[in-house]
């Protein structure tokens, strides 16, 4: 018996938006099995992972702080993915945005100017865009896969960060630790809620979601992105510029990833260190697909994946589980999301080898 994928005539609208909920349910069920195999009560483990982080004091502000970089990056990636521009290097663009904006803050360390932080934000956006411009140029000029080039540049950015915080930018009063000096007050994000880490970047992430929704649903550019992704031939016939949309998609994704990096180092972290991200750039890919490549869906997906980070920390403390449990949860969720997308577009067909060969012959 052979299993063959047969294209469906029409994509189900119900399952297009319902499949993320099914993927989440299957992920929870699979996680319960994994917790059992690890010798933990599945009920207690699921409660610790998904419920307890929401009931502790100050949990909501912390959830929003964790979600903001995922939402920022995921919004940029989702717009590009709609046009079949696969920016997989947001982690590197996040790092370069942190370096560009953070480096400006370190350069003007003694400044008290109110314009320093806005200049750092602009530098962070430009740093991410500059890093995304490399795979964009390679794609347009040489038709090089942006999947590979953007991904490989991630490791270059991380090595550059490591070099700077262990060398030229290392804190002279940091006892040799690989980190920069703490940013000055003028170079840090304002706190929105006293006694928490909720900062201005969280509010800006919500603004970006609203702007992304307007861009996608109310503008010609958004229409072009959707047409290029769904019907490339029709887009070319209509005169839409493939190269222009490639540049636009990668610049948007890179700029928002760079802003997310700056918001983190000038916000909760407060300095440059070798570990400025737990993998936000890669997790945001899951956020984009979980949100069905729509900015509002990305906001909801970002909150869920942010909860996985908080739950992973709680599971380490209360249950003694390894930090890898967060990555396992995210990987399982992505697996079910992609599996659901395949079954939305294709149906499984069972048959013998002879029948499949006969059906595949030209008429």
Secondary structure, 3 states (H helix, E strand, C coil): CEEEEEECCCCCHHHHHHHHHHHHHHHHHHHHHHHHHCCCCHHHHHHHHHHHHHHCCCHHHHHHHHHHHHHHHHHHHHHHHHCCCCCCCHHHHHHHHHHHHHHHHHHCCCCCCCHHHHHHHHHHHHHHHHHHHHHHHHHHHHCCCHHHHHHHHHHHHHHHHHHHHHCCCCCCCCCCCCECCCCCHHHCCCECCCCCCCEHHHHHHHHHHHHHHHHHHHCHHHHHHHHHHHCHHHHHHCCCCHHHHHHHHHHHHHHHHHHHHHHHHHHHHCCCECCCCCCHHHHHHHHHHHCCCCHHHHHHHHHHHHHHHHHHHHHHHHHCCCCHHHHHHHHHHHHHHHHHHHHHHEEEEEECHHHHHHHCCCC
